Amino acid sequence: MRVSVIIVSYRHGPTLPSTLRSLRLLGRHLEEVLLVDNAGDLTDAVWRELPDSERCLLRPGANLGFAGGVNLAASRAAGDLMMLLSPDAEILRLDPARLWKSFGSGVGAVGALTVTREERPSVSWGEFPGIRRAVRRVTALKARFNRRALDRLLDGHRVEVAWILGAAMLVPREVFRAIGGLDEAYVTAGEDQDFGARLRAAGYRAVVSPSWVVRHEPRDAGRGPSLNLIRRNELDFLGRHGGTLDRLLWFLAFGRKAAGANEVPVPPSR
């Protein structure tokens, strides 16, 4: 299997060298690195970690956002698999043979076991917004699932999830294109869960595998404009994939203020 790595950067020049160094773990499986420079501020110096034959810098001339940047790179990808990787993430361990086997039984996307800077395991997946997620939160079923899932991953087992965060995800190139790529209508967040919903609708499963481990610090989206935009994206998601009761519950929980969020979009950082 050959892997095209896709990285979308917005002022991530300081963190990119360590991200690129970690790609050496792919060895002979690395087809290319497609780096999208959404801020237009990257210099040739960031490429010192990679041979000329493995690198492609894409400068769109504007901030396309995460989804737009990924789609641009995906249109040029040549590898069997596409790895979406955050520009501030670092691959710590990778077992190619085990990782390729993760794509059996209708699997269309494989996420990594992610850890924080202190190497504490963290959740790299999510549940779809709606009534089911609300019930599972209130009853603590969601928290229990996450704890059990992390325990299983640490024991060496893969775990099936609803959708995978775009910070570290592997997708077969042909599956990505057949699903239609990422939806560029989403701002700040939501494109990865929307992709997960369309992946599932097409008959594919999403799993997280401990056969690759990625260090990535989850961003704090718990308050402020970013949270309002996330809520707005949840409503957009429910408009596409949810039912009437799901949308009603959303309005009861978050109200029209979040639905009408018009803050300046936060630059993408997975």
JOURHU-V597481 format. One record per backbone hydrogen bond with DSSP energy under -0.5 kcal/mol. CO is the residue of the C=O (numbers start at 1). NH is the residue of the N-H. If there is no record, write none. Layout:
# JOURHU-V597481
co->[CO:CO]
nh->[NH:NH]
This chain:
# JOURHU-V597481
co->[2:2:3:3:3:4:5:5:6:7:7:8:9:9:12:12:13:15:16:17:18:19:20:21:22:23:24:26:27:29:29:32:33:33:34:34:35:35:36:36:43:44:45:46:47:51:52:54:56:56:57:58:58:62:64:65:66:67:68:69:70:71:73:73:74:80:81:82:82:83:83:84:86:90:93:94:95:96:97:98:99:100:101:104:106:109:110:111:112:113:114:115:116:120:122:124:126:126:130:131:132:133:134:135:136:136:137:140:141:142:143:144:145:146:147:148:149:150:151:152:153:159:161:163:165:167:168:169:170:171:172:173:174:175:176:176:182:183:187:190:191:192:193:194:195:196:197:198:199:200:205:205:206:207:208:209:209:211:212:213:213:214:214:215:216:219:223:224:224:225:226:227:228:229:230:231:232:233:234:235:236:237:237:238:243:244:245:246:247:248:249:250:250:251:254:255:256:258]
nh->[80:81:5:31:32:83:7:34:85:9:36:87:38:39:15:16:17:19:20:21:22:23:23:24:25:26:27:29:30:3:31:5:35:56:7:36:37:58:9:38:46:47:48:49:50:54:55:33:35:58:59:37:60:64:68:69:70:71:72:73:74:75:76:77:77:173:4:84:171:6:85:169:89:215:213:96:99:100:101:102:102:103:104:107:205:207:170:209:114:214:122:216:119:116:114:165:162:163:134:135:136:137:138:139:141:142:140:144:145:146:147:148:149:150:151:152:153:154:155:157:156:208:206:126:168:86:112:84:110:82:176:177:178:179:180:181:184:186:189:194:195:196:197:198:199:200:201:202:204:203:108:109:161:111:159:113:212:95:113:92:93:115:216:90:218:221:227:227:228:229:230:231:232:233:234:235:236:237:238:239:240:240:241:242:247:248:249:250:251:252:253:254:255:255:258:259:260:261]
